[in-house]
Amino acid sequence: MKTKKLAIIGLGHVGSSVLATAVQTELFGEIVLIDPRDRVAFGEGLDQTHAGGLLSRKNITIYKGTYKDVADADIIIVAATHVYAEGEIPEDRNELLIENLPIIHEIMGNITQNTQDAMVIFITNPADTVIHIVASYDYPKNLLLSTGTMLDSSRLRQLLGQYYHVDPKSVSGYMMGEHGYTAFPVLSHLTIGGLAYNELADHFPEIPLLTAEDIKEKVVQAAYDVFAAKSGVTNVAVAQSAIDIARCILLDEKSIYPVSVPMIDNEYGFSGPCAYSVPCILGKDGVEKKLLVSLDAWEKGKLAQSVASIQQSIALTE
């Protein structure tokens, strides 16, 4: 009987967090690590393997490998990025684009040569431009996605949970559009305990109702609070986002997550190449359905800003 296999490409701050999170989920019996820095991949694998002797850990095969090892992978998570000499990742995700472009092309070229069956989850930034680029390769489009606004949406729920003194998991809502600067909350579909956002003032009269713009700014700023404290790195929450997606795929959960996917049918009336986050049903067949939810006037304007920003980034790659 074949166990589930995960391939992690890129073992920097994010990739090592993906590995640590994946091990704890016990979803995978085999994890292969791929990084041009062979010793980094070897060391990360060996460090995790050494924990296998602890009674709290399951026996998982973890090893440094090559792209040939993705041939029978069920899930591939790409966390590769350009390594800056000073060790700090630029806050502006688009600054990464020129450096990461050849890395993405190399990775996709190697993946497509070895498999057409694995679900490929990209974390590499700029997330939306990256998934647009990889969708140009000969690979099933339903098996390609970026974590997109998964992390932004988690920050949204955490922020509102703290603000209203409730469990963040009682907040049902998400961010759409571009991962980063122009991501925006879809308050027209957000609820807390089943209460629509515009009803909250009736039930929490002591708590001032935040505007959509206030919430957007706070969620976006949250990323930079982490950047400032961790030398330009955010890694733990986005790693969990990627593993949550992987679990949903492997278990065919049909969960609805806001992930970045290619937009090729003039969705929301926008023409030209683009990719951005919308709620998607995820299951054993990957991205099974995009949910193009209705948007109010403010949300439509913010989506237009996201599309313009992403298309400007895409233009730099052509």
C-alpha contacts under 8 A as a table, 3 or more apart, distances in Angstrom:
res1	aa1	res2	aa2	distance
3	T	28	F	6.66
3	T	29	G	5.18
3	T	30	E	6.93
4	K	27	L	6.99
4	K	28	F	4.86
4	K	29	G	5.70
4	K	30	E	6.56
4	K	73	A	7.50
4	K	74	D	6.26
5	K	28	F	5.57
5	K	29	G	6.32
5	K	30	E	4.81
5	K	31	I	5.76
5	K	32	V	7.77
5	K	72	D	7.39
5	K	73	A	4.91
5	K	74	D	5.36
5	K	75	I	6.63
6	L	28	F	6.50
6	L	30	E	6.39
6	L	31	I	4.78
6	L	32	V	6.38
6	L	73	A	5.72
6	L	74	D	6.13
6	L	75	I	4.95
6	L	76	I	5.85
6	L	77	I	7.63
7	A	31	I	5.73
7	A	32	V	4.82
7	A	33	L	5.99
7	A	34	I	7.38
7	A	69	D	7.94
7	A	70	V	6.30
7	A	73	A	6.34
7	A	75	I	6.32
7	A	76	I	4.68
7	A	77	I	6.29
8	I	11	L	7.37
8	I	15	G	6.71
8	I	18	V	7.73
8	I	19	L	7.39
8	I	31	I	7.47
8	I	32	V	6.39
8	I	33	L	5.12
8	I	34	I	6.17
8	I	76	I	5.92
8	I	77	I	4.98
8	I	78	V	6.02
8	I	79	A	7.26
9	I	15	G	7.18
9	I	33	L	6.24
9	I	34	I	4.78
9	I	35	D	5.97
9	I	76	I	7.43
9	I	77	I	6.26
9	I	78	V	4.78
9	I	79	A	5.90
9	I	80	A	5.95
10	G	15	G	5.49
10	G	33	L	7.68
10	G	34	I	6.19
10	G	35	D	5.01
10	G	78	V	6.39
10	G	79	A	4.99
10	G	80	A	3.93
10	G	81	T	7.12
11	L	14	V	6.92
11	L	15	G	4.18
11	L	16	S	5.16
11	L	33	L	7.39
11	L	34	I	7.39
11	L	35	D	6.18
11	L	40	V	6.89
11	L	41	A	6.18
11	L	44	E	7.62
11	L	79	A	7.14
11	L	80	A	7.06
12	G	15	G	5.17
12	G	16	S	5.89
12	G	79	A	7.65
12	G	80	A	7.30
13	H	16	S	5.55
13	H	17	S	6.38
13	H	233	V	7.44
13	H	235	N	6.10
14	V	17	S	5.08
14	V	18	V	6.18
14	V	79	A	6.15
14	V	234	T	7.50
14	V	235	N	4.57
14	V	236	V	7.04
14	V	238	V	7.64
14	V	239	A	6.32
15	G	18	V	4.93
15	G	19	L	6.26
15	G	78	V	7.79
15	G	79	A	5.28
15	G	80	A	7.37
15	G	239	A	7.50
16	S	19	L	5.00
16	S	20	A	6.26
16	S	44	E	6.98
17	S	20	A	5.05
17	S	21	T	6.07
17	S	235	N	6.38
17	S	236	V	5.82
17	S	239	A	5.80
18	V	21	T	5.18
18	V	22	A	5.93
18	V	236	V	7.78
18	V	239	A	4.65
18	V	240	Q	6.95
18	V	242	A	7.50
18	V	243	I	7.11
19	L	22	A	5.09
19	L	23	V	6.18
20	A	23	V	5.36
20	A	24	Q	6.56
20	A	48	Q	7.69
21	T	24	Q	5.29
21	T	25	T	6.52
21	T	239	A	6.98
21	T	240	Q	6.44
21	T	243	I	7.14
22	A	25	T	5.29
22	A	26	E	6.81
22	A	27	L	7.12
22	A	28	F	7.38
22	A	243	I	6.39
23	V	26	E	5.56
23	V	27	L	7.64
23	V	28	F	7.38
23	V	60	I	7.66
25	T	28	F	7.87
26	E	29	G	7.37
26	E	58	K	7.21
27	L	247	R	7.28
28	F	31	I	6.81
28	F	60	I	7.25
29	G	59	N	7.57
29	G	60	I	4.97
29	G	61	T	6.19
30	E	60	I	5.84
30	E	61	T	4.71
30	E	62	I	5.96
31	I	60	I	7.56
31	I	61	T	6.22
31	I	62	I	4.79
31	I	63	Y	6.66
32	V	62	I	5.86
32	V	63	Y	5.21
32	V	64	K	5.80
32	V	65	G	5.69
32	V	69	D	7.14
32	V	70	V	7.97
33	L	41	A	5.71
33	L	42	F	7.80
33	L	45	G	7.10
33	L	62	I	7.54
33	L	63	Y	6.05
33	L	64	K	4.71
33	L	65	G	5.65
33	L	66	T	7.83
34	I	38	D	7.71
34	I	41	A	6.24
34	I	64	K	6.13
34	I	65	G	5.57
34	I	66	T	5.84
34	I	67	Y	7.17
35	D	38	D	5.94
35	D	40	V	7.29
35	D	41	A	5.80
35	D	80	A	7.91
37	R	40	V	5.44
37	R	41	A	6.66
38	D	41	A	5.28
38	D	42	F	6.05
38	D	64	K	7.41
39	R	42	F	4.89
39	R	43	G	5.83
40	V	43	G	5.11
40	V	44	E	6.10
41	A	44	E	5.29
41	A	45	G	6.14
41	A	63	Y	7.88
41	A	64	K	5.46
42	F	45	G	5.25
42	F	46	L	6.05
42	F	63	Y	6.77
42	F	64	K	5.10
43	G	46	L	5.05
43	G	47	D	5.97
44	E	47	D	5.20
44	E	48	Q	6.34
45	G	48	Q	5.31
45	G	49	T	6.04
45	G	62	I	5.53
45	G	63	Y	5.25
45	G	64	K	6.45
46	L	49	T	4.90
46	L	50	H	6.14
46	L	62	I	7.62
46	L	63	Y	7.29
47	D	50	H	5.34
47	D	51	A	7.04
48	Q	51	A	5.42
48	Q	52	G	7.17
48	Q	62	I	7.44
49	T	52	G	5.26
49	T	60	I	7.67
49	T	61	T	7.49
49	T	62	I	6.34
50	H	53	G	6.38
51	A	54	L	5.58
51	A	57	R	6.85
52	G	55	L	7.80
52	G	57	R	5.56
52	G	58	K	6.53
52	G	59	N	5.76
52	G	60	I	7.30
53	G	57	R	7.25
54	L	57	R	5.60
55	L	58	K	7.77
65	G	68	K	7.87
65	G	69	D	6.21
66	T	69	D	5.59
66	T	70	V	7.72
67	Y	70	V	5.53
67	Y	71	A	7.70
67	Y	110	N	6.28
67	Y	111	I	6.81
67	Y	114	N	7.13
68	K	71	A	5.82
68	K	114	N	6.10
69	D	72	D	6.86
69	D	73	A	7.33
70	V	73	A	4.84
70	V	76	I	7.51
70	V	111	I	7.16
70	V	114	N	6.54
70	V	115	T	6.79
71	A	114	N	4.96
71	A	115	T	4.92
72	D	115	T	7.34
72	D	118	A	7.71
73	A	76	I	6.79
73	A	118	A	5.86
74	D	117	D	7.33
74	D	118	A	4.77
74	D	119	M	6.37
75	I	118	A	5.24
75	I	119	M	4.84
75	I	120	V	6.08
75	I	121	I	7.58
75	I	246	A	6.73
76	I	118	A	6.43
76	I	119	M	6.05
76	I	120	V	4.72
76	I	121	I	6.14
77	I	120	V	5.90
77	I	121	I	4.76
77	I	122	F	5.88
77	I	123	I	7.37
77	I	242	A	7.35
78	V	120	V	7.35
78	V	121	I	6.17
78	V	122	F	4.78
78	V	123	I	5.92
78	V	124	T	6.59
79	A	122	F	6.50
79	A	123	I	5.12
79	A	124	T	5.19
80	A	103	I	7.59
80	A	123	I	7.93
80	A	124	T	6.00
81	T	100	N	5.86
81	T	103	I	7.25
81	T	124	T	6.13
81	T	125	N	7.64
82	H	96	L	7.39
82	H	99	E	5.90
82	H	100	N	5.70
82	H	103	I	7.59
83	V	87	G	6.81
83	V	89	I	7.87
84	Y	87	G	5.15
84	Y	88	E	6.31
84	Y	89	I	6.77
85	A	88	E	7.81
87	G	231	S	8.00
88	E	231	S	5.79
88	E	232	G	5.26
88	E	233	V	7.19
89	I	231	S	7.77
89	I	232	G	5.13
89	I	233	V	6.49
90	P	93	R	6.65
90	P	95	E	6.54
90	P	96	L	7.03
90	P	232	G	6.58
91	E	224	Y	7.51
91	E	227	F	7.26
91	E	232	G	6.45
92	D	95	E	5.53
92	D	96	L	7.49
93	R	96	L	5.45
93	R	97	L	7.16
93	R	125	N	5.93
93	R	126	P	5.09
93	R	180	G	7.79
94	N	97	L	5.10
94	N	98	I	8.00
94	N	125	N	7.66
94	N	126	P	5.76
94	N	313	S	6.84
95	E	98	I	6.93
95	E	99	E	7.91
96	L	99	E	5.47
96	L	100	N	5.83
96	L	125	N	6.83
96	L	126	P	6.88
97	L	100	N	5.13
97	L	101	L	5.77
97	L	125	N	7.29
97	L	126	P	6.35
98	I	101	L	5.43
98	I	102	P	7.79
98	I	317	T	7.86
99	E	102	P	6.89
99	E	103	I	7.52
100	N	103	I	5.08
100	N	104	I	6.17
100	N	125	N	7.88
101	L	104	I	5.28
101	L	105	H	6.38
101	L	130	V	7.91
101	L	317	T	7.67
102	P	105	H	5.09
102	P	106	E	6.12
103	I	106	E	5.17
103	I	107	I	6.20
104	I	107	I	5.11
104	I	108	M	6.10
104	I	130	V	7.43
104	I	134	V	7.51
105	H	108	M	5.28
105	H	109	G	5.97
105	H	134	V	7.62
106	E	109	G	5.19
106	E	110	N	6.30
107	I	110	N	5.23
107	I	111	I	6.13
108	M	111	I	4.96
108	M	112	T	6.00
108	M	134	V	6.62
108	M	137	Y	7.33
109	G	112	T	5.48
109	G	113	Q	6.39
110	N	113	Q	5.23
110	N	114	N	6.58
111	I	114	N	5.37
111	I	115	T	6.01
111	I	116	Q	7.95
112	T	115	T	5.51
112	T	116	Q	6.24
112	T	137	Y	7.79
112	T	138	D	7.04
112	T	139	Y	6.57
115	T	118	A	6.68
116	Q	139	Y	6.02
116	Q	140	P	6.92
117	D	140	P	7.99
117	D	143	L	7.75
118	A	143	L	6.96
119	M	143	L	4.71
119	M	144	L	6.43
119	M	249	I	7.97
119	M	286	G	6.59
120	V	143	L	5.97
120	V	144	L	5.18
120	V	145	L	6.66
121	I	144	L	6.32
121	I	145	L	5.38
121	I	146	S	5.53
121	I	147	T	6.91
121	I	242	A	6.87
121	I	246	A	7.98
122	F	127	A	7.33
122	F	130	V	7.91
122	F	131	I	7.31
122	F	144	L	7.89
122	F	145	L	6.27
122	F	146	S	4.49
122	F	147	T	6.36
123	I	127	A	6.47
123	I	146	S	5.93
123	I	147	T	5.81
123	I	148	G	7.82
123	I	238	V	7.60
123	I	242	A	7.45
124	T	127	A	5.86
124	T	130	V	7.14
125	N	128	D	7.60
125	N	129	T	7.85
125	N	130	V	6.67
126	P	129	T	5.70
126	P	130	V	6.00
126	P	179	H	7.74
127	A	130	V	5.19
127	A	131	I	6.35
127	A	146	S	6.04
127	A	147	T	7.35
127	A	148	G	5.89
127	A	179	H	6.53
127	A	260	S	7.42
128	D	131	I	5.34
128	D	132	H	6.34
128	D	146	S	7.07
128	D	148	G	6.65
128	D	178	E	6.49
128	D	179	H	6.95
128	D	260	S	6.05
128	D	261	V	7.59
128	D	274	C	7.83
128	D	275	A	5.34
128	D	276	Y	5.46
128	D	277	S	7.86
128	D	310	I	6.81
129	T	132	H	5.08
129	T	133	I	6.28
129	T	274	C	7.60
129	T	275	A	6.75
129	T	310	I	6.41
129	T	313	S	6.55
129	T	314	I	5.69
130	V	133	I	5.13
130	V	134	V	6.29
130	V	146	S	7.94
131	I	134	V	5.14
131	I	135	A	6.08
131	I	144	L	7.34
131	I	145	L	6.25
131	I	146	S	6.03
131	I	260	S	7.17
131	I	261	V	6.56
131	I	262	P	6.71
131	I	275	A	6.76
132	H	135	A	5.31
132	H	136	S	6.99
132	H	261	V	7.52
132	H	262	P	5.60
132	H	273	P	7.72
132	H	274	C	6.38
132	H	275	A	5.52
132	H	314	I	7.83
133	I	136	S	5.60
133	I	137	Y	7.72
134	V	137	Y	5.64
134	V	144	L	7.77
135	A	138	D	7.73
135	A	139	Y	7.29
135	A	141	K	6.23
135	A	144	L	7.07
135	A	262	P	6.82
139	Y	143	L	7.71
140	P	143	L	5.54
140	P	144	L	7.17
141	K	144	L	5.41
142	N	145	L	7.80
142	N	285	D	7.02
142	N	286	G	5.37
142	N	287	V	4.89
142	N	288	E	6.93
143	L	285	D	7.28
143	L	286	G	5.08
143	L	287	V	6.57
144	L	261	V	7.33
144	L	286	G	7.65
144	L	287	V	7.76
145	L	259	V	6.68
145	L	260	S	5.81
145	L	261	V	5.29
145	L	287	V	7.73
146	S	259	V	5.94
146	S	260	S	4.98
146	S	261	V	6.71
147	T	150	M	5.61
147	T	151	L	7.46
147	T	238	V	7.67
147	T	241	S	6.78
147	T	242	A	6.24
147	T	258	P	7.85
147	T	259	V	5.15
147	T	260	S	6.26
148	G	151	L	7.37
148	G	178	E	7.14
148	G	179	H	5.24
148	G	258	P	6.94
148	G	259	V	4.70
148	G	260	S	4.52
148	G	276	Y	7.09
148	G	277	S	5.68
149	T	152	D	4.78
149	T	153	S	5.81
149	T	174	Y	7.82
149	T	175	M	5.96
149	T	176	M	6.32
149	T	177	G	7.42
149	T	178	E	7.11
149	T	179	H	5.07
149	T	180	G	7.88
149	T	183	A	7.30
149	T	258	P	5.80
149	T	259	V	5.94
149	T	260	S	7.12
149	T	277	S	6.05
150	M	153	S	5.18
150	M	154	S	6.31
150	M	174	Y	7.86
150	M	175	M	7.78
150	M	238	V	7.76
150	M	241	S	6.21
150	M	257	Y	6.78
150	M	258	P	5.53
150	M	259	V	6.11
151	L	154	S	5.03
151	L	155	R	6.28
151	L	237	A	6.65
151	L	238	V	5.74
151	L	241	S	6.47
152	D	155	R	5.12
152	D	156	L	6.24
152	D	174	Y	7.75
152	D	175	M	6.17
152	D	179	H	7.04
152	D	180	G	7.54
152	D	183	A	7.49
152	D	219	V	6.71
152	D	220	V	7.46
153	S	156	L	4.86
153	S	157	R	6.31
153	S	173	G	7.11
153	S	174	Y	4.57
153	S	175	M	4.95
153	S	185	P	7.93
153	S	258	P	7.64
154	S	157	R	5.21
154	S	158	Q	6.08
154	S	174	Y	7.66
155	R	158	Q	5.01
155	R	159	L	5.92
155	R	219	V	6.03
155	R	222	A	7.32
156	L	159	L	5.17
156	L	160	L	6.26
156	L	173	G	7.73
156	L	174	Y	6.98
156	L	175	M	7.35
156	L	185	P	7.56
156	L	215	I	7.68
156	L	219	V	5.80
157	R	160	L	5.28
157	R	161	G	5.84
157	R	168	P	5.12
157	R	169	K	7.08
157	R	171	V	5.60
157	R	172	S	7.31
157	R	173	G	6.89
157	R	174	Y	7.69
158	Q	161	G	5.06
158	Q	162	Q	6.17
158	Q	168	P	4.97
159	L	162	Q	5.35
159	L	163	Y	6.12
159	L	168	P	7.72
159	L	219	V	7.36
160	L	163	Y	4.82
160	L	164	Y	6.03
160	L	168	P	6.94
160	L	171	V	7.29
161	G	164	Y	5.39
161	G	165	H	5.66
161	G	166	V	4.85
161	G	167	D	5.46
161	G	168	P	4.20
161	G	169	K	7.73
161	G	170	S	7.49
161	G	171	V	6.61
162	Q	165	H	4.87
162	Q	166	V	6.41
162	Q	167	D	7.63
162	Q	168	P	7.20
163	Y	166	V	7.92
164	Y	204	F	7.84
164	Y	207	I	7.40
166	V	170	S	6.89
167	D	170	S	5.41
167	D	171	V	7.45
168	P	171	V	5.32
169	K	172	S	7.17
170	S	192	I	5.73
170	S	193	G	5.45
171	V	190	L	7.49
171	V	191	T	6.01
171	V	192	I	4.47
171	V	193	G	6.54
172	S	190	L	5.68
172	S	191	T	5.25
172	S	192	I	6.12
172	S	193	G	7.79
173	G	185	P	7.74
173	G	186	V	7.03
173	G	187	L	7.37
173	G	189	H	6.68
173	G	190	L	4.46
173	G	191	T	6.53
174	Y	185	P	6.06
174	Y	186	V	6.26
174	Y	190	L	7.35
174	Y	258	P	6.74
175	M	183	A	6.07
175	M	184	F	5.17
175	M	185	P	4.39
175	M	186	V	6.01
175	M	258	P	7.18
175	M	277	S	7.98
176	M	179	H	7.95
176	M	183	A	5.67
176	M	184	F	5.61
176	M	185	P	6.50
176	M	186	V	6.91
176	M	258	P	6.82
176	M	276	Y	7.53
176	M	277	S	5.19
176	M	278	V	5.57
176	M	279	P	7.84
176	M	303	L	7.55
177	G	182	T	6.92
177	G	183	A	5.12
177	G	184	F	6.70
177	G	276	Y	5.08
177	G	277	S	4.95
177	G	278	V	6.89
177	G	302	K	7.97
177	G	303	L	5.73
177	G	306	S	5.44
177	G	307	V	7.18
178	E	181	Y	7.25
178	E	182	T	5.63
178	E	183	A	4.94
178	E	276	Y	5.51
178	E	277	S	6.50
178	E	306	S	5.29
178	E	307	V	7.40
178	E	309	S	7.90
178	E	310	I	6.90
179	H	182	T	7.12
179	H	183	A	5.63
179	H	276	Y	7.75
179	H	277	S	7.59
180	G	183	A	5.64
180	G	220	V	6.42
181	Y	220	V	6.20
182	T	302	K	7.16
182	T	305	Q	6.75
182	T	306	S	5.27
182	T	309	S	7.77
183	A	216	K	7.27
183	A	220	V	7.48
183	A	302	K	7.85
183	A	306	S	6.87
184	F	216	K	5.46
184	F	299	E	7.33
184	F	302	K	6.57
184	F	303	L	7.68
185	P	212	A	6.78
185	P	215	I	7.21
185	P	216	K	6.12
185	P	299	E	7.82
186	V	189	H	5.87
186	V	190	L	6.46
186	V	295	L	7.45
186	V	299	E	6.60
187	L	190	L	4.75
187	L	191	T	7.99
187	L	197	Y	6.46
187	L	212	A	6.87
188	S	196	A	7.87
188	S	197	Y	7.33
188	S	295	L	7.01
188	S	296	D	6.81
189	H	196	A	7.41
189	H	197	Y	8.00
190	L	196	A	6.21
190	L	197	Y	5.96
191	T	194	G	5.24
191	T	195	L	5.00
191	T	196	A	4.52
191	T	197	Y	5.56
192	I	195	L	5.14
192	I	196	A	6.76
192	I	197	Y	7.15
195	L	199	E	6.19
195	L	200	L	6.65
196	A	199	E	5.32
196	A	200	L	6.82
197	Y	200	L	5.48
198	N	201	A	6.95
199	E	202	D	5.67
199	E	203	H	7.08
200	L	203	H	5.23
200	L	204	F	5.76
200	L	205	P	7.77
200	L	209	L	7.53
201	A	204	F	5.04
201	A	205	P	4.94
201	A	206	E	7.95
201	A	207	I	7.15
201	A	208	P	7.28
201	A	209	L	6.31
202	D	205	P	5.66
204	F	207	I	5.58
205	P	208	P	7.22
210	L	214	D	5.93
210	L	215	I	6.49
211	T	214	D	5.05
211	T	215	I	6.36
212	A	215	I	5.19
212	A	216	K	6.14
213	E	216	K	5.04
213	E	217	E	6.18
214	D	217	E	5.31
214	D	218	K	6.26
215	I	218	K	5.13
215	I	219	V	6.12
216	K	219	V	5.29
216	K	220	V	6.18
217	E	220	V	5.26
217	E	221	Q	5.95
218	K	221	Q	5.05
218	K	222	A	6.13
219	V	222	A	5.16
219	V	223	A	7.28
220	V	223	A	5.82
220	V	224	Y	7.37
221	Q	224	Y	5.22
221	Q	225	D	6.35
222	A	225	D	5.08
222	A	226	V	6.66
223	A	226	V	5.33
223	A	227	F	6.30
223	A	234	T	7.52
224	Y	227	F	4.65
224	Y	228	A	5.92
225	D	228	A	5.33
225	D	229	A	6.40
226	V	229	A	5.19
226	V	230	K	5.92
226	V	232	G	7.50
226	V	233	V	7.15
226	V	234	T	6.29
227	F	230	K	5.27
227	F	231	S	5.75
227	F	232	G	4.06
227	F	233	V	5.34
227	F	234	T	6.36
228	A	231	S	5.82
228	A	232	G	6.17
229	A	232	G	7.67
230	K	233	V	5.44
230	K	234	T	7.26
234	T	237	A	7.43
234	T	238	V	7.37
235	N	238	V	5.64
235	N	239	A	6.06
236	V	239	A	5.24
236	V	240	Q	6.41
237	A	240	Q	5.10
237	A	241	S	6.28
238	V	241	S	4.85
238	V	242	A	6.37
239	A	242	A	5.23
239	A	243	I	6.37
240	Q	243	I	5.11
240	Q	244	D	6.04
241	S	244	D	5.11
241	S	245	I	6.39
242	A	245	I	5.17
242	A	246	A	6.29
243	I	246	A	4.83
243	I	247	R	6.09
244	D	247	R	5.16
244	D	248	C	6.24
245	I	248	C	5.08
245	I	249	I	6.31
245	I	257	Y	7.96
245	I	282	L	7.73
246	A	249	I	5.16
246	A	250	L	6.16
247	R	250	L	5.16
247	R	251	L	5.93
247	R	253	E	7.99
248	C	251	L	5.39
248	C	252	D	5.63
248	C	253	E	4.92
248	C	254	K	6.82
248	C	255	S	6.49
248	C	282	L	6.54
248	C	283	G	5.99
248	C	284	K	7.82
249	I	252	D	5.08
249	I	253	E	6.77
249	I	254	K	7.92
249	I	282	L	6.25
249	I	283	G	4.54
249	I	284	K	4.80
249	I	285	D	7.37
249	I	286	G	6.20
250	L	253	E	7.93
250	L	283	G	7.35
250	L	284	K	6.06
251	L	283	G	7.32
251	L	284	K	7.04
252	D	282	L	7.41
252	D	283	G	4.15
252	D	284	K	4.63
253	E	282	L	7.16
253	E	283	G	5.63
253	E	284	K	7.94
254	K	281	I	5.51
254	K	282	L	4.97
254	K	283	G	4.73
255	S	280	C	7.97
255	S	281	I	5.62
255	S	282	L	5.59
255	S	283	G	7.18
256	I	279	P	5.91
256	I	280	C	5.20
256	I	281	I	4.53
256	I	282	L	6.31
257	Y	278	V	7.95
257	Y	279	P	5.24
257	Y	280	C	5.44
257	Y	281	I	6.69
257	Y	282	L	7.28
258	P	277	S	5.48
258	P	278	V	5.00
258	P	279	P	4.13
258	P	280	C	6.00
259	V	276	Y	7.55
259	V	277	S	4.75
259	V	278	V	6.10
259	V	279	P	6.58
259	V	280	C	6.67
260	S	275	A	6.21
260	S	276	Y	4.57
260	S	277	S	3.88
260	S	278	V	6.69
261	V	275	A	5.34
261	V	276	Y	5.83
261	V	277	S	6.36
261	V	278	V	7.85
262	P	274	C	6.23
262	P	275	A	4.21
262	P	276	Y	6.87
263	M	266	N	6.81
263	M	267	E	6.43
263	M	273	P	6.98
263	M	274	C	5.49
263	M	275	A	5.09
263	M	276	Y	7.27
264	I	267	E	7.31
264	I	272	G	7.96
264	I	273	P	6.75
264	I	274	C	7.34
266	N	269	G	5.16
266	N	270	F	4.96
266	N	271	S	5.00
266	N	272	G	7.36
267	E	270	F	5.99
267	E	271	S	7.92
267	E	292	L	7.74
268	Y	292	L	7.68
270	F	307	V	7.85
272	G	311	Q	7.99
273	P	311	Q	6.89
273	P	314	I	7.90
274	C	307	V	6.88
274	C	310	I	6.68
274	C	311	Q	5.97
274	C	314	I	7.58
275	A	310	I	7.47
276	Y	306	S	8.00
276	Y	307	V	7.50
276	Y	310	I	7.88
278	V	290	K	6.78
278	V	291	L	6.65
278	V	292	L	6.82
279	P	290	K	6.25
279	P	291	L	5.42
279	P	292	L	7.41
279	P	293	V	7.99
280	C	287	V	6.54
280	C	288	E	7.27
280	C	289	K	5.58
280	C	290	K	4.51
280	C	291	L	5.69
281	I	287	V	6.17
281	I	288	E	5.53
281	I	289	K	5.16
281	I	290	K	6.56
281	I	291	L	7.60
282	L	285	D	7.45
282	L	286	G	5.46
282	L	287	V	4.94
282	L	288	E	5.67
282	L	289	K	7.41
283	G	286	G	5.28
283	G	287	V	6.84
283	G	288	E	6.59
285	D	288	E	6.14
287	V	290	K	7.44
295	L	298	W	7.92
295	L	299	E	5.55
295	L	300	K	5.85
296	D	299	E	5.29
296	D	300	K	6.14
297	A	300	K	5.14
297	A	301	G	6.30
298	W	301	G	5.19
298	W	302	K	6.32
299	E	302	K	5.02
299	E	303	L	6.08
300	K	303	L	5.08
300	K	304	A	6.22
301	G	304	A	5.11
301	G	305	Q	6.44
302	K	305	Q	5.02
302	K	306	S	6.29
303	L	306	S	4.95
303	L	307	V	6.13
304	A	307	V	5.13
304	A	308	A	6.14
305	Q	308	A	5.16
305	Q	309	S	6.16
306	S	309	S	5.12
306	S	310	I	6.15
307	V	310	I	5.17
307	V	311	Q	5.98
308	A	311	Q	5.21
308	A	312	Q	6.10
309	S	312	Q	5.18
309	S	313	S	6.41
310	I	313	S	5.01
310	I	314	I	6.14
311	Q	314	I	4.85
311	Q	315	A	6.10
312	Q	315	A	5.18
312	Q	316	L	6.87
313	S	316	L	5.41
313	S	317	T	7.31
314	I	317	T	5.43
314	I	318	E	7.04
315	A	318	E	5.41
